[in-house]
Amino acid sequence: MNIAVILPKLVSEAPVLVAKDLIEQIHDKVSLIDIYYFDGENEVGFQCNCYKVSFFEPFDFDKYDIIHTHTLKPDLYIWKHRRKIKNAKCISTIHNYVKAFRSIFNLVTAFCVGKIWLLALRHQDAIVVLSENMKSEFSVNLDEKKMRVIYNGRRLSEDLLNVKFNNEDDKKIKVLRADFKIIGVSARLNKIKGFSQLIKALPNLKDYALIFIGDGEEKENLITLASELGVIDRCLFLGYRKNGYLYLPYFDIFAMTSFSEGFPLGLLEAGKFKLPVVCSDLPIFKELFDESEVVFFELNNIKSLEKSITLLYENRDFFSLNIFNKVSQNYTVENMAKNYLSLYNELLDL
C-alpha cells in the first residue's frame, strides 16, 4: 500500500502531530508513505520523504493507493485536482468544527470558507471525524455513510522527556512555583481557547499563578486583561516553545478552557504526565472523559471555574491517576493506527 499524506505545513500543531504519530506507527506496515506540504520547512522531524508543492500544481496522484489530507488547504487542493485522480482513494481527517473559522476570519468570511470547505469534503471517498459529537454535527451537511469516528492517540517521545529547558524559562517558573500553585496551558493563544476565563478567575484564586506556553493573536489582549485585573505578576507568558508538553511537569493543574475543540491533544498529553485537568463542559470533553477523570466547569461562569480549580487541586491525586489510566487504555497511537489501517483496507477492498 502506497500512501500520500498532504499537510498545510510541517509545524508543531495538532493536525500535524496526529499525522506524524500515525505515520510513525504504520510506516513498517505499508510499502510507502510520502508527505506533501505547501508552506515552510520540516520543523517536526518527519522521517519519510517530504515534498514541498504548489497548491496549483498536481503531483503524481496515482502513484498512490491512498491520499490522506488534513485540514482546509489540503482538502481544497484535492478538490481542485480531483479529476486528475484516477485510481487513488481520497480520505480527509476533520480536525475541527466549521465554527472554528470564526476565530480566524470575520463572520462573513468564516461563513463562506466553511461552505466551500464542506463542498470540498463531499468529493472525498471517506471522512474521518474525531468524535461522535463531531459526526453528529457534520452529518447534517455530509454523507454519514462516508464518515468514520477515529479517536486520536498521542505518543510522547521518550528521548525528549530528558531534554533540558531554557535556563531563563526554568528560573522564571521556579520563582512562581516558590510562592504559588501553577495552572498551566500549552496551546495557541486565540479567542476560541477561552484563556481569558483563567485570568478573570485569578483575582479570587490568591494561591495560584498562570503559565502560558504558546503564542497567538490573543496574547496582547490577555496581557492587557491581566494588567487591568492586577494579576499580571502572577501570569507568565513564555511564548511558543517546541514540544511544549515538556513543560507540563512544572504545572500543578492543566487547564482546557476552550469554547470549541476538535480533539484535545493537550488533554491527552496532560493525562500521560498524570497531571490533573480542569476543562470546560463541551460535549467533546464529556464524550472522552467522565467526572471521575477531569473536573468540568461551566463556560463563561467564572465562579464555576474557581470552584472547579479548587476542587481539582484538593483531590489532585485521585483525578491524576484516573485520567492517566483512561488515556493509557483508550487513547493510544496503537488504537488510532489500527483503526486507520482498517479504513484504508476497507477503501481498497483488501
ChimeraX attribute file (.defattr): number of C-alpha atoms within 10 A of each C-alpha:
attribute: neighborCount
match mode: 1-to-1
recipient: residues
	/A:1	13
	/A:2	15
	/A:3	23
	/A:4	24
	/A:5	21
	/A:6	28
	/A:7	24
	/A:8	22
	/A:9	21
	/A:10	23
	/A:11	18
	/A:12	19
	/A:13	14
	/A:14	17
	/A:15	24
	/A:16	20
	/A:17	18
	/A:18	20
	/A:19	21
	/A:20	22
	/A:21	21
	/A:22	22
	/A:23	22
	/A:24	16
	/A:25	16
	/A:26	17
	/A:27	14
	/A:28	10
	/A:29	10
	/A:30	12
	/A:31	10
	/A:32	15
	/A:33	22
	/A:34	18
	/A:35	23
	/A:36	21
	/A:37	21
	/A:38	17
	/A:39	15
	/A:40	11
	/A:41	14
	/A:42	16
	/A:43	11
	/A:44	16
	/A:45	11
	/A:46	18
	/A:47	14
	/A:48	14
	/A:49	11
	/A:50	18
	/A:51	14
	/A:52	17
	/A:53	14
	/A:54	12
	/A:55	17
	/A:56	9
	/A:57	9
	/A:58	15
	/A:59	14
	/A:60	9
	/A:61	20
	/A:62	16
	/A:63	14
	/A:64	18
	/A:65	19
	/A:66	23
	/A:67	26
	/A:68	24
	/A:69	28
	/A:70	21
	/A:71	18
	/A:72	22
	/A:73	18
	/A:74	23
	/A:75	27
	/A:76	20
	/A:77	19
	/A:78	26
	/A:79	17
	/A:80	15
	/A:81	15
	/A:82	16
	/A:83	8
	/A:84	13
	/A:85	18
	/A:86	9
	/A:87	12
	/A:88	19
	/A:89	20
	/A:90	23
	/A:91	26
	/A:92	25
	/A:93	23
	/A:94	23
	/A:95	21
	/A:96	18
	/A:97	16
	/A:98	18
	/A:99	14
	/A:100	16
	/A:101	18
	/A:102	17
	/A:103	15
	/A:104	14
	/A:105	13
	/A:106	10
	/A:107	13
	/A:108	10
	/A:109	13
	/A:110	18
	/A:111	15
	/A:112	12
	/A:113	17
	/A:114	19
	/A:115	14
	/A:116	13
	/A:117	17
	/A:118	17
	/A:119	16
	/A:120	19
	/A:121	25
	/A:122	15
	/A:123	18
	/A:124	20
	/A:125	15
	/A:126	23
	/A:127	24
	/A:128	21
	/A:129	25
	/A:130	20
	/A:131	21
	/A:132	17
	/A:133	17
	/A:134	21
	/A:135	19
	/A:136	12
	/A:137	12
	/A:138	18
	/A:139	13
	/A:140	9
	/A:141	13
	/A:142	17
	/A:143	13
	/A:144	14
	/A:145	9
	/A:146	14
	/A:147	19
	/A:148	19
	/A:149	17
	/A:150	20
	/A:151	20
	/A:152	26
	/A:153	22
	/A:154	24
	/A:155	19
	/A:156	14
	/A:157	9
	/A:158	8
	/A:159	7
	/A:160	11
	/A:161	12
	/A:162	9
	/A:163	9
	/A:164	9
	/A:165	12
	/A:166	9
	/A:167	9
	/A:168	10
	/A:169	12
	/A:170	13
	/A:171	12
	/A:172	12
	/A:173	20
	/A:174	13
	/A:175	10
	/A:176	19
	/A:177	16
	/A:178	9
	/A:179	12
	/A:180	17
	/A:181	19
	/A:182	22
	/A:183	23
	/A:184	25
	/A:185	27
	/A:186	26
	/A:187	23
	/A:188	19
	/A:189	24
	/A:190	20
	/A:191	20
	/A:192	20
	/A:193	19
	/A:194	19
	/A:195	22
	/A:196	21
	/A:197	18
	/A:198	24
	/A:199	24
	/A:200	19
	/A:201	21
	/A:202	23
	/A:203	16
	/A:204	11
	/A:205	17
	/A:206	12
	/A:207	12
	/A:208	22
	/A:209	25
	/A:210	27
	/A:211	22
	/A:212	21
	/A:213	23
	/A:214	19
	/A:215	18
	/A:216	13
	/A:217	13
	/A:218	17
	/A:219	20
	/A:220	12
	/A:221	14
	/A:222	23
	/A:223	17
	/A:224	12
	/A:225	16
	/A:226	21
	/A:227	14
	/A:228	10
	/A:229	13
	/A:230	13
	/A:231	19
	/A:232	19
	/A:233	11
	/A:234	20
	/A:235	22
	/A:236	18
	/A:237	15
	/A:238	15
	/A:239	18
	/A:240	17
	/A:241	17
	/A:242	13
	/A:243	16
	/A:244	18
	/A:245	19
	/A:246	19
	/A:247	19
	/A:248	22
	/A:249	13
	/A:250	17
	/A:251	21
	/A:252	19
	/A:253	26
	/A:254	25
	/A:255	24
	/A:256	25
	/A:257	26
	/A:258	20
	/A:259	16
	/A:260	20
	/A:261	20
	/A:262	20
	/A:263	24
	/A:264	17
	/A:265	20
	/A:266	20
	/A:267	25
	/A:268	23
	/A:269	23
	/A:270	25
	/A:271	25
	/A:272	21
	/A:273	18
	/A:274	22
	/A:275	27
	/A:276	29
	/A:277	27
	/A:278	26
	/A:279	22
	/A:280	26
	/A:281	17
	/A:282	18
	/A:283	15
	/A:284	19
	/A:285	22
	/A:286	15
	/A:287	11
	/A:288	17
	/A:289	18
	/A:290	14
	/A:291	10
	/A:292	12
	/A:293	22
	/A:294	26
	/A:295	25
	/A:296	25
	/A:297	21
	/A:298	15
	/A:299	17
	/A:300	14
	/A:301	12
	/A:302	18
	/A:303	14
	/A:304	15
	/A:305	24
	/A:306	19
	/A:307	15
	/A:308	21
	/A:309	27
	/A:310	15
	/A:311	13
	/A:312	21
	/A:313	19
	/A:314	11
	/A:315	12
	/A:316	20
	/A:317	13
	/A:318	15
	/A:319	24
	/A:320	24
	/A:321	18
	/A:322	21
	/A:323	26
	/A:324	20
	/A:325	16
	/A:326	18
	/A:327	22
	/A:328	16
	/A:329	10
	/A:330	15
	/A:331	20
	/A:332	18
	/A:333	21
	/A:334	17
	/A:335	15
	/A:336	20
	/A:337	21
	/A:338	14
	/A:339	15
	/A:340	17
	/A:341	15
	/A:342	11
	/A:343	17
	/A:344	21
	/A:345	12
	/A:346	10
	/A:347	17
	/A:348	12
	/A:349	7
	/A:350	7
